[in-house]
Amino acid sequence: MEGERPNFEPAGAGAVLMSGVGVGVGAGALIGWAAGSVGYGVLAGAIAGVPMGVYAVYRRYRGAI
């Protein structure tokens, strides 16, 4: 007997993506603040957070599509 296939929820996927980006931006801001430039930290965090969010969506919904 096969397990039930998870449902793909676009709103849920968007929330997971935004959470990943938010975590990246927050971590980047903290690192940038410690290094002396919050703006560059936020930028670097956003750049790193997008792939992190995409990977989180992939991991969450990999069996749905």
Residue pairs with C-beta under 8 A, 6 or more apart in sequence:
5 63
5 64
6 61
6 63
6 64
7 64
8 61
8 64
8 65
12 60
13 57
13 60
13 61
16 53
16 56
16 57
16 60
17 53
17 54
17 56
17 57
18 53
19 53
19 56
20 49
20 50
20 52
20 53
20 54
20 55
20 56
20 57
21 46
21 49
21 50
21 52
21 53
22 49
23 49
23 52
24 45
24 46
24 47
24 48
24 49
24 50
24 52
24 53
25 42
25 45
25 46
25 49
26 45
27 45
28 41
28 42
28 43
28 44
28 45
28 46
28 48
28 49
29 38
29 41
29 42
29 45
30 41
31 41
31 44
31 45
32 38
32 39
32 40
32 41
32 42
32 44
32 45
33 41
35 41
